[in-house]
């Protein structure tokens, strides 16, 4: 368990440090906010793209799961729904 937790702790610390440093620069030098944001994006675009790619698979799975559960609920409701023809026995 610990060997799987270590990379997440280190990665989280690095990301937190980068975000706090950027926030402090923006706080103390608000006139250079546009340049700081562009530099942040230019220097971190591989991490941003990688994060989006890594988050896409679980997000797609979750969306598909919700769609399948919704379809299942509709099918079960239709299965037990009585229409006028079946209620009369014909």
Number of C-alpha atoms within 10 A of each C-alpha: 5 6 7 8 9 11 11 11 11 11 11 12 12 12 13 12 12 14 13 12 12 16 16 12 14 17 12 10 11 12 10 12 16 11 11 17 14 11 13 14 13 10 11 13 12 11 12 12 11 12 11 11 11 11 11 12 11 11 11 11 11 12 12 12 12 12 12 12 12 12 12 12 12 11 12 11 11 11 9 8 9 11 9 8 8 9 8 8 6 6
